[in-house]
Structure formats: structure tokens, C-alpha cells
Amino acid sequence: MFNQPVKEKIYLVAILDSTLLVISFLSAFLIRGYLLINYIPTPYGVDLVYHIWLLIFAIPLFWVVGNQAGLYQIYSPRTVYGILWRTFRTVATLGLILGSLIFLLKAKEVSRLLFFLFCIVSFIFISLARIALKTFLEYKIRQKHFLKRVLIVGTNPGAIALRKIIESHPQEGLNVIGHLSGPGEPLKSENEEWILGNLSDLKTLLEKEVVDEVFFAISMDKLMICDTEIAWCEEIGITVHLKLDFQKSRIARSYATELGGEPLLTLSPTPRNAIDLLVKRTIDLSASSASLIMLFPLFLLVGSAIKLTSPGPLFFRQERIGLNGRTFWLYKFRSMVQDAEAKKKDLRHLNEVSGPVFKIKNDPRVTTVGKYLRKLSIDELPQLWNVFRGDMSLVGPRPPLPDEVNQYQRWQRRRLSMKPGITCLWQIKGRNKIGFDDWMRYDLQYIDNWSLTLDLKILLKTIPAVFSSRGAY
């Protein structure tokens, strides 16, 4: 299990969790259906058919919720308390979601006691398994001969930092035996006791010493000189790792990928967790479609009010900029007079917001009905159609106008690297009361720290923000 690719480790732990969930469910079913049935009877009985859906939903939900709680991080919790706390958070959240489903579906046939037992037994089994796994790995690490023996080529600060990272993460199962100085690097340094020779000594060292893996931690230009040594390691079956220092990025996350058999290093400034992004899109699709159906009566009421009080179309359609510069048509309930865009140039001098955006608190173009629509953000509801189409998400940076994007500074354009949303971080922080630069920083903060949990927090905080009407105009 040591030093396997990160994804493979995560998959193995996920399979272990899934197996334990199945065992926990069967244990809860046996306890409720056979041991307690005579003491705590139920009018509906305890039928496996009516309960199996809990398990079917629980397994993928546990993966998603557990990932958010940090159960599947590369470096998992080192303390028993950390394991117990993260497992409890995951099981509690899972129980809350499944419990809500039981309530909303009015599933009377589902035994509440069985459901409660399932949650309790799952927490116990998964916690014990993870603590046992932690204890086993720590034992293996203490047995030095079970560790992968690692040689680092390079004595530069980056190579020294790499050794310290390996030493500070013993759960990776690596043991650094020393360094070889790379091309043009001195044999003597402040870490001289770690230096076993220079690059020309690599072949001799590999023949005499037990070495499982070699890390080349040198600059890109010097790496080309080491092509022969890298090929030699491959020929004799030694795993080679390349530490790339050509890009000192403060923003992008790096991913090793492959395209048509060609190895690639990807630098991504946006989240790339495929499972979480798929869940985000699934939530967008299901929530937008359900909301469009349920809110249809409200749409009819609002549409009638707009048509009866001002001439012009029901909807306002405007070109906006979406993901990475894609253009799309954004829809709103019309809250202004019909020729609002034509009058905009005459009102430029009244703009109350800094930057390229245009906002006026008491905009004379807004209709009587439009004031109420804007106050409660009802005018934004047609954007659920944009979410359904995939142009937008429920949560994300607000989509800008093309003219605004043309005035962006370079650092501000990064807010386009994630799909725009109906609500966002700065909208729950004060909306139009916040300056333009703060809008940008909140959007970038959202992108850099994105998670499903953050989306949920923003959605929940949007509700009171809408009803308070703070900063809405």
C-alpha cells in the first residue's frame, strides 16, 4: 500500500468504507428485525425491500460528504481524535440528509430505529477500521525495512525542502537515504552529512545500495543533462520522480495527467475534483428544474404584474460573459422601462459604484413593480433557466457584461475561470454596498476555496440576505 498513486489509495479506502457501510446496514437490519422486534414492535414490520434504498443512497453520499469532511485527504488525520471527529461529521451529515429524505418522502415503512442504528453502527465500524489502519501503518513505518528507500538528486534549496517534506509525512512510507549533487551543484553545503556524492556516482550507488526510488529535484535546464541517468534508472526497474521547478505559481494547483500516452503536468487555477464538480452540476440541474416547475405560478403572477403596469416584453434578455469568456444570453424579469439601455448613457454621471460596473440606488429607469422585484431579487429567478441550460450555476461569480470585462485588469479576469452563478460570496456580504475591487476579491476567494460545503453555506445565507434586502437596488 505504501507510495501507491494517491488516487489508488483513496479508492482503496473508499472501497473499505463502502464495505463497512454494507456490514453496518446488515447489522442494523438484523438487530432491529430480529433481536428487537419482539421488544419494540412496529406496525409496518421490518422489510429489507423498504430499507435497501437507504444503503444505495448512503454509499455515494458518504464518499461525497466524507471528501468534504477531509476523510479522503492525501494526508489523513494523525490523531485518534481527528479520525473520530471527521468520521462523526461525515456520518452526522449523512444521517441528516437521509433523514430529510425519509421525512420529505413520508416513508412510513422505513424503521426510524433501524435508520438510527445504521448511523450509530456505521460510525463505530468506520472509526474502528480507520484507527486500526492508522495503527497498522504507524507500525509499518517504525519497521524501517518496510519503507521505500529514496535517493534525491540535487542539493539545492528545493531538493532540501523536498527531503524535509518527506520526513514530515512518514505516512507516505518513504525513507531518504541521502542526496547526490546535481549538475553544477557543489558537493559541500550546510547539509553535507546527507550528500553521498555527485551525479556521476549514481550508477555505482544503485549497484551497491538498496534504492527503491530516485527523485530528481533540479532545474529544468539541468534535468535535460540527466537524460542518461534517468534512462538507466528505468532500465534497472527504479521508479523515477521529477520535481519540476520551472513555474513558481502562487495560484494554480498542479496535477500529473496523461493524454494519448503523453505525460503532462497540468497547472489549474480552478477546482478540478471531478466528483465534486459532477455533484455540483447534478445539484444545479435538479434544483433548477424543480424550482422552475414549483415557481411557475409565481412566474405567472409576476408576468401579469409586469404586463399590466408597463409596456414592453415580460423578460429582459442581455448578453453576458460566462466561463472563460463564453458569451450567453442571461434572462431576468424586466424591472425597468422598455428603453432602459438607451437611457443608460445619459445616467453615467450618476454611477455610485467604482470600477467598470454601473449601479444607481434610485435608478429612474426602474418601474414601480420593478422596485419590489429587485428588492426581493425576484427579477433574478428566470436565471434558473440559465442554470438548467448549463450557462450558469446556482453559486458562482456573477456574470459580467462584455463592456465590463473589456475594462478588467489582468488579475480580475481570473473570476471568469469558474462558471457564473445566481448568488455568490459578495452578495451575502452586502451586495451593492461593497466596492468593485472587493467584489473581485470575494469572487477569487470563492474560486480558491471552492467546495460543495461552501456552496451550501452561501445558498443558506442567501435566503436571509434576500429578505433583509441589504444592499439591494
C-alpha positions as CSV (number, residue, x, y, z in Angstrom):
1,M,0.0,0.0,0.0
2,F,3.0,2.3,0.5
3,N,3.7,5.0,-2.0
4,Q,1.0,3.9,-4.4
5,P,-0.6,6.7,-6.5
6,V,-2.8,8.9,-4.5
7,K,-5.9,8.1,-6.4
8,E,-5.4,4.4,-5.8
9,K,-5.0,4.9,-2.1
10,I,-8.2,6.9,-2.0
11,Y,-10.1,4.3,-4.0
12,L,-9.0,1.5,-1.6
13,V,-10.1,3.5,1.4
14,A,-13.4,4.3,-0.3
15,I,-14.0,0.6,-1.0
16,L,-13.2,-0.2,2.6
17,D,-15.8,2.4,3.7
18,S,-18.4,1.0,1.3
19,T,-17.9,-2.5,2.6
20,L,-18.2,-1.3,6.2
21,L,-21.4,0.6,5.3
22,V,-22.9,-2.6,3.9
23,I,-21.9,-4.5,7.0
24,S,-23.3,-1.8,9.2
25,F,-26.6,-1.8,7.4
26,L,-27.0,-5.6,7.6
27,S,-26.0,-5.4,11.3
28,A,-28.6,-2.7,12.0
29,F,-31.2,-4.7,10.0
30,L,-30.6,-7.9,11.9
31,I,-30.6,-6.1,15.3
32,R,-33.9,-4.3,14.5
33,G,-35.6,-7.0,12.6
34,Y,-34.7,-10.0,14.8
35,L,-33.3,-9.0,18.2
36,L,-35.6,-6.0,19.0
37,I,-38.7,-6.8,17.0
38,N,-40.4,-8.6,20.0
39,Y,-39.5,-5.8,22.4
40,I,-40.2,-2.8,20.2
41,P,-42.8,-3.9,17.6
42,T,-43.7,-1.9,14.5
43,P,-47.0,-1.9,12.6
44,Y,-45.1,-1.9,9.3
45,G,-42.7,-4.7,10.0
46,V,-39.0,-4.5,9.0
47,D,-38.8,-5.5,5.3
48,L,-35.4,-5.3,3.6
49,V,-37.1,-4.1,0.4
50,Y,-38.3,-0.9,2.0
51,H,-34.9,-0.2,3.5
52,I,-32.3,-1.1,0.9
53,W,-32.6,2.3,-0.8
54,L,-31.0,3.8,2.3
55,L,-27.8,1.8,1.6
56,I,-27.9,2.6,-2.1
57,F,-28.0,6.3,-1.3
58,A,-25.7,6.1,1.7
59,I,-22.6,4.8,-0.2
60,P,-22.1,7.6,-2.8
61,L,-23.3,10.2,-0.3
62,F,-20.7,9.0,2.2
63,W,-18.0,9.4,-0.4
64,V,-19.0,13.0,-1.2
65,V,-19.7,14.1,2.4
66,G,-16.5,12.3,3.6
67,N,-14.5,14.1,1.0
68,Q,-15.8,17.4,2.2
69,A,-15.1,16.5,5.8
70,G,-11.4,15.6,4.9
71,L,-11.7,11.8,5.3
72,Y,-10.1,11.3,1.8
73,Q,-7.4,13.9,2.0
74,I,-3.9,12.8,0.9
75,Y,-2.7,13.3,4.4
76,S,-5.4,12.0,6.7
77,P,-5.7,12.9,10.4
78,R,-2.8,11.7,12.5
79,T,-4.7,11.6,15.8
80,V,-7.5,9.4,17.0
81,Y,-9.5,12.5,17.9
82,G,-9.1,13.7,14.3
83,I,-10.3,10.4,12.9
84,L,-13.3,10.3,15.3
85,W,-14.3,13.9,14.7
86,R,-14.2,13.7,10.9
87,T,-16.0,10.4,10.8
88,F,-18.6,11.8,13.2
89,R,-19.1,14.9,10.9
90,T,-19.5,12.6,7.9
91,V,-22.0,10.2,9.5
92,A,-24.0,13.0,11.1
93,T,-24.3,14.9,7.8
94,L,-25.2,11.7,6.0
95,G,-27.8,11.0,8.7
96,L,-29.2,14.5,8.3
97,I,-29.5,14.1,4.5
98,L,-31.1,10.7,4.6
99,G,-33.3,11.6,7.5
100,S,-34.6,14.6,5.5
101,L,-35.3,12.3,2.6
102,I,-37.3,10.0,4.8
103,F,-39.3,12.9,6.1
104,L,-39.9,14.5,2.7
105,L,-40.9,11.2,1.1
106,K,-43.1,10.4,4.1
107,A,-41.6,6.9,4.1
108,K,-43.6,5.4,6.9
109,E,-42.4,1.9,6.1
110,V,-38.8,2.9,7.0
111,S,-38.0,2.0,10.6
112,R,-36.6,5.1,12.3
113,L,-34.9,2.8,14.9
114,L,-33.2,0.8,12.1
115,F,-32.0,4.1,10.5
116,F,-30.7,5.3,13.8
117,L,-28.9,2.0,14.4
118,F,-27.4,2.2,10.9
119,C,-25.9,5.6,11.7
120,I,-24.5,4.5,15.1
121,V,-23.0,1.2,13.8
122,S,-21.5,2.9,10.8
123,F,-19.8,5.4,13.0
124,I,-18.4,2.7,15.2
125,F,-17.2,0.4,12.5
126,I,-15.7,3.0,10.2
127,S,-14.0,4.8,13.2
128,L,-12.5,1.5,14.5
129,A,-11.4,0.5,11.0
130,R,-9.6,3.8,10.4
131,I,-8.0,3.7,13.8
132,A,-6.8,0.2,13.2
133,L,-5.5,1.2,9.7
134,K,-3.6,4.2,11.3
135,T,-2.1,1.9,14.0
136,F,-1.0,-0.7,11.3
137,L,0.6,2.0,9.1
138,E,2.5,3.5,12.1
139,Y,3.8,0.1,13.0
140,K,4.9,-0.5,9.4
141,I,6.7,2.9,9.4
142,R,8.5,2.1,12.6
143,Q,9.8,-1.1,10.8
144,K,12.4,0.7,8.7
145,H,12.9,-2.2,6.3
146,F,9.3,-1.9,5.1
147,L,9.9,1.7,3.9
148,K,10.8,2.7,0.4
149,R,14.4,3.8,0.3
150,V,14.6,7.1,-1.6
151,L,17.6,8.9,-3.2
152,I,17.4,12.6,-4.1
153,V,19.4,14.0,-6.9
154,G,20.0,17.7,-6.1
155,T,21.4,19.7,-3.2
156,N,19.7,23.0,-4.0
157,P,17.1,24.5,-1.6
158,G,14.3,22.9,-3.4
159,A,15.8,19.5,-3.0
160,I,16.5,20.1,0.7
161,A,12.8,21.2,1.1
162,L,11.7,18.0,-0.6
163,R,13.6,15.9,1.9
164,K,12.0,17.8,4.8
165,I,8.5,17.3,3.3
166,I,9.2,13.5,3.0
167,E,10.4,13.4,6.6
168,S,7.4,15.3,7.9
169,H,5.0,12.9,6.2
170,P,6.0,9.5,7.4
171,Q,2.6,8.0,6.4
172,E,3.9,8.1,2.8
173,G,6.3,5.3,3.7
174,L,9.4,6.9,2.3
175,N,12.9,7.0,3.9
176,V,15.5,9.3,2.4
177,I,19.0,7.7,2.4
178,G,20.8,10.8,1.0
179,H,21.4,13.3,-1.7
180,L,23.6,13.3,-4.9
181,S,24.6,16.8,-6.1
182,G,23.2,17.6,-9.5
183,P,25.0,19.1,-12.5
184,G,26.8,22.3,-11.4
185,E,26.0,21.9,-7.7
186,P,28.7,21.8,-5.1
187,L,29.5,18.7,-3.0
188,K,29.7,20.8,0.1
189,S,26.8,22.5,1.7
190,E,25.1,23.1,5.1
191,N,23.6,19.6,4.6
192,E,26.9,18.0,3.9
193,E,26.2,14.9,6.0
194,W,23.4,14.0,3.6
195,I,25.5,14.2,0.5
196,L,26.6,10.8,-0.8
197,G,28.4,12.0,-4.0
198,N,27.6,13.6,-7.3
199,L,25.5,12.6,-10.3
200,S,28.4,10.5,-11.8
201,D,28.2,8.3,-8.7
202,L,24.5,7.3,-9.4
203,K,25.2,4.0,-11.2
204,T,27.7,2.8,-8.6
205,L,25.4,3.8,-5.8
206,L,22.4,1.9,-7.3
207,E,24.5,-1.2,-7.7
208,K,25.8,-1.2,-4.1
209,E,22.8,0.2,-2.1
210,V,19.2,-0.7,-1.9
211,V,17.3,2.1,-3.6
212,D,13.6,1.9,-4.5
213,E,13.0,5.3,-6.0
214,V,15.0,8.3,-7.2
215,F,13.8,11.9,-7.0
216,F,15.4,14.3,-9.5
217,A,15.0,17.7,-7.8
218,I,16.9,20.0,-10.1
219,S,16.1,22.8,-12.5
220,M,14.6,22.1,-15.9
221,D,17.7,23.1,-17.9
222,K,19.8,20.8,-15.8
223,L,17.3,18.0,-16.0
224,M,18.0,17.6,-19.7
225,I,21.6,16.7,-18.8
226,C,20.4,13.8,-16.7
227,D,18.6,12.0,-19.5
228,T,21.1,9.1,-19.5
229,E,20.8,8.7,-15.7
230,I,17.0,8.7,-15.9
231,A,17.1,6.1,-18.6
232,W,19.5,4.0,-16.5
233,C,17.1,4.0,-13.6
234,E,14.2,2.9,-15.9
235,E,16.3,0.1,-17.3
236,I,17.0,-1.5,-13.9
237,G,13.5,-1.0,-12.6
238,I,14.0,2.0,-10.3
239,T,11.0,4.4,-10.1
240,V,11.9,8.0,-11.0
241,H,10.1,11.2,-9.8
242,L,10.8,14.6,-11.4
243,K,10.4,17.7,-9.2
244,L,9.6,20.5,-11.6
245,D,10.6,24.0,-10.6
246,F,10.1,25.8,-13.9
247,Q,6.9,27.5,-12.7
248,K,6.7,29.3,-9.3
249,S,2.9,29.5,-9.2
250,R,1.1,31.1,-6.2
251,I,-2.3,30.3,-7.5
252,A,-2.5,27.2,-9.7
253,R,-2.6,23.7,-8.4
254,S,-0.5,21.1,-10.2
255,Y,-1.8,17.7,-11.5
256,A,0.0,14.9,-13.3
257,T,-2.1,13.9,-16.2
258,E,-1.8,11.9,-19.4
259,L,-3.1,12.5,-22.9
260,G,-2.8,9.8,-25.5
261,G,0.1,8.2,-23.6
262,E,2.0,11.5,-23.3
263,P,2.7,12.6,-19.7
264,L,1.6,16.1,-18.9
265,L,1.8,18.5,-15.9
266,T,-1.4,20.5,-15.6
267,L,-1.4,23.8,-13.7
268,S,-5.0,24.6,-12.9
269,P,-6.2,27.8,-11.1
270,T,-9.6,26.4,-10.6
271,P,-11.0,23.3,-8.8
272,R,-10.6,20.0,-10.7
273,N,-12.2,17.5,-8.4
274,A,-14.3,15.7,-11.0
275,I,-16.6,14.0,-8.5
276,D,-17.4,17.2,-6.6
277,L,-17.9,19.2,-9.9
278,L,-20.2,16.4,-11.1
279,V,-22.2,16.7,-7.9
280,K,-22.4,20.5,-8.2
281,R,-23.8,20.1,-11.8
282,T,-26.3,17.5,-10.6
283,I,-27.5,19.7,-7.8
284,D,-27.8,22.6,-10.3
285,L,-29.8,20.6,-12.8
286,S,-32.1,19.0,-10.2
287,A,-32.7,22.2,-8.2
288,S,-33.2,24.4,-11.2
289,S,-35.7,22.0,-12.9
290,A,-37.6,21.5,-9.7
291,S,-37.7,25.2,-8.9
292,L,-38.9,26.2,-12.4
293,I,-41.8,23.8,-12.0
294,M,-42.7,24.8,-8.5
295,L,-42.3,28.6,-9.1
296,F,-44.4,28.5,-12.3
297,P,-47.5,30.0,-10.5
298,L,-45.2,32.8,-9.2
299,F,-43.9,33.4,-12.7
300,L,-47.4,33.8,-14.0
301,L,-48.3,36.3,-11.2
302,V,-45.1,38.4,-11.8
303,G,-45.6,38.3,-15.5
304,S,-49.1,39.6,-15.2
305,A,-47.9,42.4,-12.9
306,I,-45.2,43.5,-15.3
307,K,-47.5,43.4,-18.4
308,L,-50.3,45.3,-16.6
309,T,-48.1,48.1,-15.3
310,S,-45.6,48.9,-18.1
311,P,-45.4,48.4,-21.8
312,G,-42.7,46.1,-23.2
313,P,-41.6,42.4,-23.0
314,L,-42.0,40.2,-20.0
315,F,-38.4,39.2,-19.9
316,F,-35.2,41.2,-20.2
317,R,-32.5,39.4,-22.2
318,Q,-28.9,40.6,-22.0
319,E,-25.6,39.3,-23.3
320,R,-23.3,38.3,-20.5
321,I,-19.8,36.7,-20.2
322,G,-19.6,33.2,-18.8
323,L,-17.0,30.5,-18.2
324,N,-13.6,31.6,-19.7
325,G,-15.1,34.3,-21.8
326,R,-18.0,32.3,-23.4
327,T,-21.0,34.6,-24.2
328,F,-24.6,33.7,-23.4
329,W,-28.0,35.3,-23.0
330,L,-29.0,36.0,-19.4
331,Y,-32.7,36.2,-18.6
332,K,-34.4,38.4,-15.9
333,F,-37.9,39.6,-15.3
334,R,-38.0,43.1,-16.8
335,S,-37.8,45.6,-13.9
336,M,-37.0,48.7,-16.0
337,V,-38.7,50.8,-18.7
338,Q,-38.5,49.4,-22.2
339,D,-35.8,51.8,-23.4
340,A,-33.6,51.5,-20.3
341,E,-30.4,50.6,-22.2
342,A,-30.7,53.6,-24.4
343,K,-31.1,55.9,-21.4
344,K,-28.1,54.4,-19.6
345,K,-25.5,56.7,-21.3
346,D,-27.4,59.8,-20.0
347,L,-27.1,58.5,-16.5
348,R,-23.4,57.5,-16.4
349,H,-22.5,60.5,-14.3
350,L,-24.8,59.2,-11.5
351,N,-23.0,55.9,-11.2
352,E,-22.5,55.1,-7.4
353,V,-20.1,52.1,-7.8
354,S,-16.4,52.2,-8.5
355,G,-14.9,50.2,-11.4
356,P,-16.5,49.3,-14.7
357,V,-19.9,48.4,-13.3
358,F,-22.9,50.7,-13.4
359,K,-25.2,50.9,-10.4
360,I,-27.6,53.7,-9.1
361,K,-29.5,53.3,-5.9
362,N,-32.6,55.2,-7.0
363,D,-32.4,54.4,-10.7
364,P,-35.1,56.4,-12.5
365,R,-35.5,53.7,-15.2
366,V,-36.9,51.1,-12.6
367,T,-40.6,50.6,-12.8
368,T,-42.9,50.6,-9.8
369,V,-43.3,46.8,-9.9
370,G,-39.6,46.5,-10.7
371,K,-38.6,48.1,-7.4
372,Y,-40.3,45.3,-5.5
373,L,-38.9,42.6,-7.8
374,R,-35.4,43.9,-7.3
375,K,-35.8,44.4,-3.5
376,L,-36.6,40.6,-3.1
377,S,-34.4,39.6,-6.0
378,I,-37.4,38.0,-7.7
379,D,-36.2,39.6,-11.0
380,E,-33.3,37.1,-10.9
381,L,-35.5,33.9,-10.9
382,P,-35.5,33.4,-14.7
383,Q,-31.8,32.7,-14.4
384,L,-32.8,29.3,-13.2
385,W,-33.3,28.6,-16.9
386,N,-29.7,29.6,-17.5
387,V,-28.7,27.2,-14.7
388,F,-30.8,24.4,-16.3
389,R,-29.1,25.1,-19.7
390,G,-25.6,24.9,-18.1
391,D,-24.7,28.6,-18.8
392,M,-24.7,29.3,-15.1
393,S,-24.6,27.6,-11.7
394,L,-26.7,28.3,-8.5
395,V,-23.5,29.6,-6.9
396,G,-20.6,31.3,-8.6
397,P,-19.2,34.7,-9.5
398,R,-21.9,37.0,-11.0
399,P,-21.8,37.1,-14.8
400,P,-20.4,40.4,-16.1
401,L,-21.3,42.5,-19.2
402,P,-18.9,42.4,-22.2
403,D,-18.1,46.1,-21.7
404,E,-17.1,45.4,-18.0
405,V,-14.8,42.6,-19.0
406,N,-13.0,44.8,-21.5
407,Q,-12.1,47.1,-18.7
408,Y,-10.8,44.4,-16.3
409,Q,-7.3,44.4,-15.1
410,R,-5.4,41.2,-15.7
411,W,-5.8,39.8,-12.2
412,Q,-9.6,40.4,-12.3
413,R,-10.1,38.2,-15.4
414,R,-9.5,35.1,-13.3
415,R,-13.0,35.4,-12.0
416,L,-14.1,34.1,-15.4
417,S,-12.4,30.8,-14.8
418,M,-15.4,29.4,-13.0
419,K,-19.0,29.1,-14.2
420,P,-21.0,32.2,-13.1
421,G,-23.8,31.9,-10.6
422,I,-27.1,33.4,-9.4
423,T,-25.7,34.1,-6.0
424,C,-22.1,34.5,-4.8
425,L,-19.9,35.3,-1.8
426,W,-20.1,39.1,-2.1
427,Q,-23.9,39.0,-2.4
428,I,-24.2,37.7,1.2
429,K,-21.6,40.2,2.4
430,G,-23.5,43.3,1.5
431,R,-24.2,43.1,-2.3
432,N,-24.1,46.6,-3.9
433,K,-22.8,48.2,-0.7
434,I,-19.4,46.6,-1.4
435,G,-16.9,48.2,-3.7
436,F,-15.9,46.7,-7.1
437,D,-12.4,45.6,-6.0
438,D,-13.9,43.8,-3.0
439,W,-16.4,42.1,-5.4
440,M,-13.4,40.8,-7.3
441,R,-11.5,39.6,-4.2
442,Y,-14.5,37.8,-2.8
443,D,-15.0,36.1,-6.2
444,L,-11.4,35.0,-6.3
445,Q,-11.6,33.9,-2.6
446,Y,-14.6,31.7,-3.6
447,I,-12.7,30.2,-6.5
448,D,-9.6,29.4,-4.5
449,N,-11.6,27.9,-1.6
450,W,-14.4,26.3,-3.5
451,S,-16.1,23.2,-2.1
452,L,-19.7,21.8,-2.0
453,T,-19.8,22.8,1.6
454,L,-19.0,26.5,0.7
455,D,-21.8,26.4,-1.9
456,L,-24.2,25.1,0.7
457,K,-23.2,27.9,3.2
458,I,-23.7,30.6,0.5
459,L,-27.1,29.2,-0.5
460,L,-28.3,29.1,3.1
461,K,-27.0,32.7,3.8
462,T,-28.6,34.0,0.6
463,I,-32.1,33.4,2.0
464,P,-31.8,35.9,4.9
465,A,-29.7,38.2,2.7
466,V,-32.6,38.4,0.2
467,F,-35.3,39.0,2.8
468,S,-33.2,41.7,4.5
469,S,-32.8,43.5,1.2
470,R,-29.4,44.8,2.4
471,G,-27.5,46.4,-0.5
472,A,-30.3,45.5,-3.0
473,Y,-31.0,48.1,-5.7
